[in-house]
């Protein structure tokens, strides 16, 4: 009995943390999405039960399909470039050379900076009139681009900023994974006559698959909820051209004169379900391997 009590004493803080910081907010958001809230009921309570009306309203809104498409494109492009660049840098830094640790530490700066600083910096760099990027393009004779105010370029701009922020995260995880791979296997492939590319493709990359899977999963979950970068740079505009489910959820709840808390919570729950689905796919893939 004493051992069980001691075990529960160690587990209790974690359980309390999960209940307060995860279970209760999730329950509140689900309840919010199932009720017809106004500003008064949001503060004082007493909102009538609406069932799945808020979800039907969200799914029937044309803005939902647009935001969902932008979210999928934003996530897919970000993950592909973040992982590819991060893996290339991780392979590069596995070789010992002078100032290797210093350069690797400098690559972590985008990841360590507050998101508001990173987003503000990119908003300044991509400014149509006084941005450094357009100034550089003008030097080589390229016409200025309306990075943040053009419907054709706004989503591209926020995606570039998100890739820049996420590359260091991929670099750290993949570099750690490469350092843990057994050197005997790569040495054996070299002795068998395999080239560097063949060793990486048929030996290193397959062995790195578990680390790659968790890196992509964490990157997906992080990118799925990205809000700060998009809101600071474009506010989801112009005309919703860079709106994602995260920014649209905020806009429904807090970005209009008449807040729609129920639909906003419904969109938030859609994001949670997408993240949960990605986690289940990861677990199933790990079970098969």
N, C-alpha and C positions, 0 to 999 in steps of 0.2 A: 504493500500500500504506500509506503514511504517513497519507493522508487517511482510509482505511478504519479504521486503528487508532485514529485520533483520534475518529472517529465512534463506534466501539464503546466507547471510553473514556468518552464522554459518556453512552451508552445503558446501560452496565453497572450504574451505581448504581440506575437505575430498574428494570432487569430483576431485580436482586438484591432490591430492595424488594418487587416484585410476587411473586417466588417465596417469600420468607420470610413476608411478611405476608398474602398472599392464597392463593397456590397450595398451600403446605404446610398451612395450617389447613383449607382446603377438602378436600384429600386426607385429612387426619386425620379430619375429621368424616364423610366418606363411608365410610372404613374402619371408623370407630366404629359407624356405623349398620348395617354388614353383619356384625357380630360379636356374640356373646353375652357381654357383659361383666359382671363382678362388680366389687366394690370392689378385690379383690386383683388381678385381671387388668387393671383400669383403671390401677393403679399400676405393676405389674411386667410386664404384657404376657402374651401367651400365650392370649388369648381365642380360643375356637373360632369358625370361620366359620359364620355362620347364614344367609347369603344374604339374601333379602328377607323373612325372617320378622318382623323388627322393623317393617317397613313394613306388612305384613299385620296385625300386632297393633295398630298405630296406627290404620289405616283402619277396623278392625272395632270400635274402642272408641267408644262413644256420645259420650264427652267430646270426641273429635276433631271430630265434626259440630257440636257446640255451640261449640267454640273457633273453628272455621272460620267459622261464621255470625257470631259476635261480631267476628271479625277483619274480615270483609267490611263489616259495618255500621259498625264503628269507623273503617275507612279511608274509606268512601264519605261518611259524614256529616262527618268531619274535613276531607276535601279540599274538599267543596262549600262549607262555611262558611269555611274558611281562604282559599280562592281568592276567593270572593265579597267577603268583608270586606276582604281584601288589595287586590283590584282597586279597590274603592270608595275606600279610603284612598289608593291610588296615584293615582287620578284627582284626588282632592281635593288632594293635595300637588303636583300639577303646576302649580297656580296659585300665583303668588308673593303672599305676604302676610307681615306681621310675625310673627316667631318660627316661621316654617315649618320651618326647619332644626332648631330646638330641639325642637319637637313631634315631628318625624320621628325624632329621636334618642331621645326618650323612649319612642316606640313600640317601639324595639329592645330595651328592658330585658327583657321576657319571654324573648326569644331568647338574650340574653347570660347570663342567670342559669343557674347549674348546675341540672340537672333535679331533683336531690334537694331543692334549695331551693324550686323552683316547686311540686313535688308536695307537699312538706310544707306550704307555704302554702295550697294548695287544700284539703288535708286538714283544716287548721284552719278555713278559711272555711266548709267544708261539714260541719263537725262537727254531729252531731244535737243535742247538748246545749248547747254553748257557741260554736257557729259564728256568724260574722257574718251569713251569708246567712239563717239561720233567725231571727236576731234582727231583721233587717230585715223579713222576712215577718211576724213577730209584730206589728210596729208597724202594718202595714196590715191586720191581722186575718186573716192566712192561717195555717193550722195548720202546725206544724213538719214538715219533710220529713226522712225518714231517708235522706239522700243516699248515704251510704257503706255503710249496713248493710241497705238494702232491695234485694231482687233486682230490683225494678222500676226503681230509680234508680241503681244502682251503675255500670252501663255508661254511662248518661247523664252521670254526674258525671265520670268519667275522660275522656269525649269532650269535655266542656266545657273541662276543663283542657288537653287536647291542642290544641284549637282556639286557645285563648288563647296557647299557646306558639308555634304555627305561623303565626299571622297576620303577625308581623313579617318572617318569611322570605319570604312571598308579597309583602308590601309592598315589600321591597327589590328583588326581581327584577322585579316588574311595573313599579315606578316607574322603574327603569333602562331597561326596554323602552320605556316611554312617552316617556322623554326622548330616545331615539334615533330615534323616528319622524320622518319628514320633515314639517316644518311646512307646506310648500307644498301637500301633499295636503289637509290639513284646512282650510287657507285657501281652497283651490279649492272644496271642498264648501260652505263658508259663502257664498262668492260665488254659487254656484249655487242658493242659497235653502234649503239643508238646515238643519234645526234642530240644536241641540246633541245631542239624543238620536239623531237620524238620522245625524249625523256619527260619533258613537261607535259606533253599531250597524253601519253599513255601511262605515265607513272605518277607524276606529281599532281596533276589536276584531278585524277580519280581519287587519290588519297586525300585530297583537300575537300572532297565533296561534303562531308559533315560540317566543316567550318563554313563552306560556301552557303550551305542551306540555312544555317542559323543567321549568317550575315544578311542574306536576302530577306529572310523573314523579319528580322528586326528593322531592316531598311524599309520594308513594305509597311510595317505598322507605324513607323515614324513618319514616313511620307504621307500615309493615309490621313494623318491628323495635322499636317502642316497648315497653319493658319497665319502665323505672324508674318512670314515672308511675303505671302501673296497680299495680305491686307495692307501692309506698309507700302509695298511697291505699287500696287495697282488697285487695291480695294475690290478686286474681282472684276474690274472693268477693263476697257470701256465696254458698256452694254453687255456685261456678263461674259466677255470673251476670255477671261482668265478665272472665272468663278469655278470653284470646286465644291464638293459637298460640305467641306468644313466651313468655307467662307459663306456659302449659301445658308447653312444652318445658323450661323451668327447673324447674318443679315435678316433672316426671318424673325429671330428673337429680339434683336437689339438694334438693328440698323434701319428701322422704319418707324414712322410716327405711331403706327398702331401695331404693337408687337404681337406676333403670332407664336406664343410659347409652345403650344401643342405641336404644330407642324415642325417647329425648330427642334424639339426633342425627338420627334419621329425621325428626322434626318440624322440626328446624332446616333440614334439606335441603329440605323442602317449602316453607319460607319462602324459601330461596334460589331455588328454581324459580319461585316466584311473582314474585319480583323480576326474575328473568331474562326471564320471559314479558312483563312490563311493558316492559322495555327493548327486547325484540324488536319489540313492537307500536309503540313509539315510533320505532324505526329504520325500520320499514316505512312508517309514516305520513310520516316525513320524506322517504323516497325517492319517495313518490307526489306530494308537493308540490314 
